[in-house]
Amino acid sequence: MKTKLFVVTPPFTQLNTPYPATAYIKGFLNTKNIESVQADLGIDVILELFSKKGLIDLFQVSSFRFESVSSRAESRDDVSDNSKRIFALQDEYIKTIDAVIQFLQGKNPTLALQICQEDFLPEASRFAQLEELDWAFGTMGTQDKAKHLATLYLEDISDYIVECVDENFGFSRYAERLGRSANSFDELYEALQQEPTYIDAILISILKAKIETIQPTFFLISVPFPGNLYSAFRCAQWIKQNHPEIKISMGGGFPNTELRSLSDARVFEFFDFITLDDGEVPIEELIFNLENPNSNSYKRTFLLEGGKVVYKNNSLKHDYKQAYVGTPDYSDLSLDKYISVIEIVNPMHRMWSDGRWNKLTMAHGCYWGKCTFCDISLDYIKVYEPVAANLLCDRMEDMMLQTGQNGFHFVDEAAPPALMRALALEILRRKLAVTWWTNIRFEKSFSKDLCLLLKASGCIAVSGGLEVASDRLLKLIDKGVTVEQVAKVTRNFTEAGIMVHAYLMYGYPTQTIQETVDSLEMVRQLFEAGILQSGFWHQFAMTAHSPVGLYPEKFGVTKKTEAIGTFANNDIDYTDSTGINHDKFSFGLKKSLFNFMHGICFDYELQDWFDFKIPKTKIDPDFIFNALEEGNDFNTKPNAKVVWLGGKPFTEHFTKSKKGRSWEMMTFTFHDKKESFNIQTNKEEGEWLVEILTKITISNAKNYTFQEVKADFETSLEDFELFWYSKPINTLREFGLLVL
């Protein structure tokens, strides 16, 4: 029988855009002419819950919590005043919810004016922070301010759900606790034996309708994060109970990192297969096996045989090269139903939750692949394979036609600078109007000119790991950068108009209290200098597949146990030789960062952020300022590419006279998008300049190197360096003459 696949992401990941794994798999299946349907069950559940009918049911099911004391055995004191307020205002929530969701879907923009009056939405505890943020709204438009207020409104309802209906609820995760560090399957298994929760009931009703409509023979569940795990098992459980004929497989980020040593047979009461790493060949082999029962070829697949969990990897097929995995396909997903929220006013930080992004990958794996906290032993990091820039652009054009969206988030571990350059040049040559952002390493390759090129091609933001802002620890991490280098690179991006987000880390093995304080001071200076716009502090976690997890003794840490659990194995409990409790720094680091991101409190003493004594920083107060003051290197590499992003100039010849002498001159008039400007040269240099600008213009398929430009000049003229560093060329350098 021909296989029909149903590929889903279980609740919850993002509200504003689909998680891309199912679109990637569907794109691959298209290349094999295999029928598939995909769904994001998370957005389906959210829209069911946050609707007029959904809220009526929600308040109805929780009403017993608010009955009078006389009719209940216990008092109402177990319910917070905040939930009592929301329950009392339930009619206001029911009245406004559909209009607010439509507004956040971009379908009801005029509602912004009413929301901003601040007497339209009912307000509970989340609105308490508004007074602190009033100043920020001056920099926001009406639509953005309304989105932020509507987000607070939804978060109030979420708080009510967590307290009164379902403690496991979260907008981007569900029952995450059950998926985190679940070395044993016991707790999750026990939870699955309980009656379905309120959210489960909504999920199952949606799943039931889809299964009846689609009638699949094979059900694939992609589980990217711990917060998707419980719902994945609930979906699988319901299908096993009601449609035992449908085969079920799990793949995705969670099993790839957490389930590599799986041995608990009870997992296979829910799933028939669990696949690891790139999913294309494992799924292709499973489909072949289902259609050909005598076949027994598997690629990186766990299954149950004779009551025991076995891992099979006997397939002779190699993983597909990135050129052959197809273009991600978003069909079946209701892209117009996703909701854009603004949780924080910071413009960079909001990009994860506001707007819908097409997801693509420039390169599989990481070209650096050395960071000691990272899973560099696993294929998703270890196997590096870039995609050609022209193929990336083909995929971008295909996706724009399909989705009607021209925004792209390249979800690379770290996008390679050379490929980013090639992609930017290709985007500009094709005259594509796109907006894109990605994750990078703060490489010195990101020169001022490269950043200007990226900006011209539509790049609006980058995120990258500064991690611990300490050169000793960056060396221990094997990050391959210094704080000074990071400062220069973030300056180049910022001056080009590209926003920068930094991933920050504390609690790395052997990190001292002094180094944590000094790291915070570095971060303070980077924000004060205006060269960092956003950041997030993560506490170090030791994972099984990182160098720290594999060789802890090299990093001054000791595993608390060598035992390998029967279910998930990734996060490892450890003891640091320093004995420092890094948890206590969490609140102060995050509070200070929140303020720095809003451009305030740079003059506070670092001690003010903590309620315990910390040492004074040893970092020079002008460290970052001094690093940025260092002069530029004027040595240009002979093989650097020279590109002209501007248009064709208007030229005029004239004669210049001085003290009885006269010589032929040329005036060039250029029209930039923002302004027009002029330069003047002598006739000979001017005529050469007209010719070379035509050759190096962005629309020309051939790239000219600096050496070729110099040689071209010297065929008829002298003193190239004198001309290259002259005022006319310096002016052109400011308006799109780039050396890459």
Buried (B, 14 or more C-beta within 10 A) or exposed (E): EEBBBBBBBBBBBBBBBBBBBBBBBBBBBBEEEBEBBBBBBBBBBBBBBBBBEBBBBBBEBBEEBBEEEEEEEEEEEEBBEBBBBBBEBBEBBBBBBBBBBBBBBBEBEEBBEBBBEEEBBBBBBBBEEBEEBEEBBEEBEEBBBBBBBBBBBBBBBBBBBBBBBBEBBBBBBBBBBBBBBBBEBEEBBEBBEEEBBBBBBBBBEBBBEBBEEBEBBBBBBBBBBBBBBBBBBBBBBBBBEEBEEBBBBBBBBBBBBBBBBBBBBBBBEBBBBBBBBBBBBBBBBBBBBBEEEEEEBBBBBBBBEEEEBEBBEEBEEEBBEBEEBBBBBBBBBBBEBBBBBBBBBBBBBBBBBBBBBBBBBBBBBBBBBEBBBBBBBBBBBBBBEBBBBEEBBBBBBBBBEBBEBBBBBBBBBBBBBBBBBBBBBBBBBBEBEBBBBBBBBBBBBBBBBBBBBBBBBBBBBBBBBBBBBBBEBBEBBBBBBBBBBBBBBBBBBBBBEBBBBBBBBBBBBBBBBBBBBBBBBBBBBBBBBEBBBBBBBBEBBBBBBBBBBEEBEEBBBEBEEEEEBBBBBBBBEBEBEBEBEBEEBBEBBBBBBBBBBBBEBEEEEBBEBBEEEBEEBEBEEEBBEEBBEEEEEEEBEEEBBBBBBBEEBEBEEEEEEEEEEEEEBBBBEBEEEEEEBEBBBBBEBBBBBBEBBEBBBBEEEEBBBBBBBBEBBEEEBEEBEEBBEBEBBEBBBEBBBBBB
